[in-house]
Amino acid sequence: MKRRLGKYKTLFTATFLLSAFTFGGGYVIVPLMKGRFVDQLHWLEEEEMLDLTAIAQSAPGPIAVNAAILVGWRVGGAPGALVAILGTVLPPFLILSVISLCYTAFRSNPIVAAALRGMQAGVAAVIASVVADMAGEVLRKRDGLATALMAGAFAVSLAFPELNVAWVLLACAGVGMAATLLRRKEEP
């Protein structure tokens, strides 16, 4: 029992600290989770973490929370998932609560404004890196349709910046489903 409580405490502390000191969302926190839970604590294998990340990306909701739920479940079952959720959600909740109380002071403070501009640049760089990695993976597969959809979605997003990205995603999903159905019909 003591060992299990110690594991839950470590899980909470790890997810809390990762969530509290990571800016940029899930695509930034997932590699840090891998470093903590695979490389340092050895609770998961690298392949297992990749599988959990893929599931977290495909599930609705924030990827950081989804990944924490899956890691927590894998490490400690339902109580582990609850501990991981709490550890992941609590820091942003507390930070946003404090910021909302002091919003007018933060809004007009030039130092805070400069720090936020700097963070935007860092987050943009991390997101650009993730996009480049994902695009590289699509190009390595040499799937003409996937490459065309990626290029088309990028072009449409540039040409029509006011267009809601959900429509682009739905259109790509529709084309992907149609192509899959056509391939299945052609199979003997």
Wavefront OBJ file of the C-alpha trace (Angstrom):
o trace
v 0.000 0.000 0.000
v 2.826 2.397 0.909
v 4.604 1.607 -2.357
v 1.443 2.331 -4.361
v 0.937 5.674 -2.574
v 4.557 6.551 -3.310
v 4.003 5.791 -6.994
v 0.882 7.986 -7.042
v 2.803 10.786 -5.329
v 5.597 10.526 -7.904
v 3.027 10.434 -10.735
v 1.259 13.524 -9.385
v 4.506 15.417 -8.825
v 5.819 14.556 -12.298
v 2.633 15.548 -14.130
v 2.189 18.660 -11.982
v 5.727 19.915 -12.626
v 5.602 19.084 -16.332
v 2.310 20.922 -16.690
v 3.386 23.883 -14.556
v 6.675 24.581 -16.330
v 5.900 23.653 -19.933
v 4.677 26.274 -22.393
v 3.347 25.394 -25.821
v 0.795 22.659 -25.233
v 0.778 18.946 -25.781
v 3.332 18.705 -28.541
v 5.863 20.197 -26.147
v 4.860 18.244 -23.041
v 4.751 14.778 -24.667
v 8.521 14.558 -25.296
v 9.086 15.713 -21.718
v 6.684 13.033 -20.466
v 8.673 10.480 -22.447
v 11.862 11.709 -20.814
v 10.362 11.436 -17.341
v 8.319 8.220 -17.552
v 10.486 6.252 -20.002
v 14.041 7.491 -19.556
v 14.117 8.467 -15.871
v 11.476 6.419 -14.052
v 11.466 3.433 -16.457
v 7.719 2.963 -15.915
v 7.075 2.618 -19.667
v 8.960 1.365 -22.700
v 9.671 3.825 -25.509
v 7.433 1.930 -27.965
v 4.628 1.928 -25.424
v 4.959 5.699 -24.935
v 4.793 6.193 -28.704
v 1.606 4.122 -28.828
v 0.075 6.106 -25.959
v 1.022 9.350 -27.703
v -0.652 8.206 -30.927
v -3.818 7.372 -29.010
v -3.670 10.717 -27.161
v -3.346 12.582 -30.471
v -6.329 10.829 -32.015
v -8.641 11.280 -29.017
v -10.673 14.484 -28.655
v -9.368 16.999 -26.167
v -6.002 18.439 -25.226
v -3.151 16.068 -26.060
v -1.336 16.787 -22.775
v -4.366 15.749 -20.717
v -5.055 12.729 -22.936
v -1.441 11.570 -22.667
v -1.461 12.071 -18.887
v -4.657 10.030 -18.579
v -3.178 7.187 -20.606
v 0.161 7.218 -18.781
v -1.620 7.405 -15.425
v -3.914 4.511 -16.382
v -0.987 2.418 -17.553
v 1.059 3.139 -14.435
v -1.670 3.000 -11.774
v -5.039 2.041 -13.238
v -8.065 4.272 -12.665
v -6.594 5.945 -9.546
v -3.397 6.641 -11.509
v -5.402 8.232 -14.314
v -7.219 10.472 -11.818
v -3.943 11.458 -10.135
v -2.384 12.265 -13.533
v -5.415 14.324 -14.600
v -5.277 16.324 -11.380
v -1.532 16.847 -11.719
v -1.883 17.994 -15.324
v -4.943 20.235 -14.993
v -4.225 21.869 -11.644
v -1.270 24.113 -12.675
v -3.023 25.832 -15.609
v -6.158 26.187 -13.496
v -4.241 27.879 -10.689
v -2.175 30.051 -13.034
v -5.227 31.229 -14.993
v -7.136 31.892 -11.766
v -4.349 34.142 -10.483
v -3.941 35.862 -13.848
v -7.677 36.520 -14.099
v -7.603 38.226 -10.694
v -4.745 40.459 -11.804
v -5.653 40.775 -15.488
v -5.661 44.569 -15.700
v -2.269 44.817 -14.005
v -0.835 42.116 -16.282
v -2.353 43.628 -19.408
v -0.719 47.010 -18.923
v 2.671 45.784 -17.629
v 5.299 46.157 -20.407
v 7.552 43.463 -18.892
v 4.750 40.898 -18.873
v 3.776 41.904 -22.423
v 7.378 41.436 -23.594
v 7.618 38.048 -21.863
v 4.397 36.906 -23.537
v 5.690 38.012 -26.951
v 8.865 36.023 -26.310
v 6.851 32.953 -25.332
v 4.771 33.294 -28.511
v 7.959 33.141 -30.563
v 9.155 30.057 -28.680
v 5.802 28.304 -29.036
v 5.718 29.150 -32.744
v 9.170 27.593 -33.174
v 8.150 24.412 -31.355
v 4.937 24.106 -33.402
v 6.891 24.700 -36.625
v 9.274 21.911 -35.607
v 6.380 19.519 -34.958
v 4.779 20.412 -38.299
v 8.090 19.802 -40.090
v 8.488 16.413 -38.373
v 4.936 15.367 -39.228
v 5.273 16.583 -42.823
v 8.538 14.671 -43.141
v 6.765 11.508 -42.000
v 4.032 11.989 -44.623
v 6.634 12.566 -47.342
v 8.677 9.494 -46.287
v 5.626 7.261 -46.757
v 5.441 8.380 -50.405
v 1.645 8.330 -50.357
v 0.546 10.623 -53.179
v -2.918 11.266 -51.748
v -1.621 12.109 -48.263
v 1.011 14.427 -49.758
v -1.602 16.132 -51.952
v -3.985 16.546 -49.003
v -1.210 18.014 -46.857
v -0.159 20.473 -49.564
v -3.780 21.327 -50.383
v -4.703 21.933 -46.749
v -1.662 24.171 -46.346
v -2.496 26.119 -49.535
v -6.160 26.556 -48.562
v -5.159 27.740 -45.088
v -2.838 30.340 -46.607
v -5.301 31.447 -49.281
v -8.269 31.681 -46.902
v -6.946 32.539 -43.411
v -10.455 33.382 -42.177
v -11.676 29.851 -43.008
v -12.254 27.751 -39.905
v -9.684 24.946 -39.777
v -12.460 22.489 -38.868
v -13.758 22.718 -42.451
v -10.318 21.923 -43.837
v -10.033 18.935 -41.497
v -13.523 17.690 -42.413
v -12.761 17.993 -46.131
v -9.490 16.061 -45.732
v -11.252 13.415 -43.637
v -13.944 13.061 -46.305
v -11.375 12.622 -49.072
v -9.461 10.106 -46.944
v -12.604 8.079 -46.209
v -13.649 8.109 -49.861
v -10.195 6.944 -50.945
v -10.239 4.139 -48.371
v -13.672 2.967 -49.525
v -12.547 3.007 -53.157
v -9.439 0.977 -52.317
v -11.540 -1.593 -50.442
v -13.916 -1.963 -53.385
v -10.968 -2.611 -55.710
v -9.534 -5.336 -53.451
v -10.402 -8.873 -54.572
l 1 2 3 4 5 6 7 8 9 10 11 12 13 14 15 16 17 18 19 20 21 22 23 24 25 26 27 28 29 30 31 32 33 34 35 36 37 38 39 40 41 42 43 44 45 46 47 48 49 50 51 52 53 54 55 56 57 58 59 60 61 62 63 64 65 66 67 68 69 70 71 72 73 74 75 76 77 78 79 80 81 82 83 84 85 86 87 88 89 90 91 92 93 94 95 96 97 98 99 100 101 102 103 104 105 106 107 108 109 110 111 112 113 114 115 116 117 118 119 120 121 122 123 124 125 126 127 128 129 130 131 132 133 134 135 136 137 138 139 140 141 142 143 144 145 146 147 148 149 150 151 152 153 154 155 156 157 158 159 160 161 162 163 164 165 166 167 168 169 170 171 172 173 174 175 176 177 178 179 180 181 182 183 184 185 186 187 188
